[in-house]
Each structure stands twice: as C-alpha cells, then as structure tokens.
Amino acid sequence: MTIQHDNPGDLQTSKQPGASRPFDANDFCRVCDYPLQNLTSDKCPECGAHVDADDPRTYWDAINESQMEAWAIRMFLFFLLPFLLLIIGLLSLFG
C-alpha cells in the first residue's frame, strides 16, 4: 500500500504486501542492520534475509533496543551496584 499526498514534497509510506504496518525509520534487519524503512518486499535488499513487519523476530526496533539498554542500566544502578557497595563495605569492616 502506498499513501500519496497532494503535496509532492511529502514522503510516501510503503508497506509490505500483507503486512498490517509499514517498517519505520527505527526498524533494521537483524542480520545485517540494513534500515528497512519503506521496504515493500519480504527480503532485506542488503543480505536477502526474510523480514516481516508483523514478526518482531525478523527485525530489530532501535527504540525498543535502546529502551532495553536503559532498563538494564537502571537495574544495575538501583539493585546490583548498591548490593556490591554493601558487600565491599562489609568486607572492609570485617577484613
């Protein structure tokens, strides 16, 4: 499906045949990191890997990946780091 606007300066948005949504600017091939924005086939043009906008296992979303990295950093700062500091403090008291 292609959406065309009255203004020729607007971007066109394409999606894969049969997909419920188009790939956006944050979607990349899991195999080669090729940007999949406006891809209209089910194969990555760079490496030929199967990609499907409806199957997140076939591509990675940069926003979701960065959110997961931020979550991991928060878990480290709020749980693991205080625990490690407690252990170091106890070791310095008894060591």
N, C-alpha and C positions, 0 to 999 in steps of 0.2 A: 504494500500500500504506500502510495506517495501522496503527501499532503503538499499542495501547491498553494501559495498565497497570491493575492492580487498584486502585491508589491514584489517585483522580480528581485529586489535586494534581500528579501527574506530567505532564510535557509530552508531547504527541503528536508523532510524527515522520511526516511525509508525504513521498512522493517522486513524481516524475513517472511517468506510465504508461510502461512500457517501459524506464525508466532503471535502471541497476544500483545506484545510490546516491542518497540524497536530497541536496538542497543543504543546506549547513550555514551556521552564523552568519557564516562568513568569505567566503561567495560573494556576488558582486554583479554586476548587469547591466553588460556592457562599454559599453553605450550611455549609460545614464543613472545608473549607480551605485546602482540600487534594490537593497535587500537581498533575496536570493532564498530565504532560509531558509523551509522548509516549503512552497515553491511546488509546486503539483500540476498545473500546466499547462506547455506548452512556449513560452508567451509571457510576457514581462515585463508585469506588470499596470500598470506606470508608463508605458512607452513603446511596448509591443507588439512589441519585438524578440524574435526567436527565441532561446530559451535551451535548452540541453541539458546535463544534469548529466554526461553521458558525453563531452561535447565541450568541452574547456577553452578552445577558441577563442571560445565563445559567452558566457563569463562570466569574471570575474577573481576570484582567490582572494587575499584580503587577506594571508594568512600567506605565500603564495609571493611576492607582490609585495614584502612587507617583507623577506623573505629575499634577494631580488634586490637591493634597495636596500642592504642591509647588505653584500652581496658587492661591489657597486660601490664603496662607501666603503672597504672593506678593500683592494680593488685600487688605489684612488687612494693610500691611506696607505702601502701597502707597496711599490708599484712606481713610480708616477708621481711622487709627492712626493719620494722620495729622488733620483730622476733629475733633477728640477727643481732641487733643492738642490745637486746636483753641478754642474750647468750654471752656476748662479749663482756657486758657489764658484770654478769655473774662470774665469769671466768677471771676477770680482773679482781673481784672481791675474794675469791677462794684460791686464786692461783698465785 
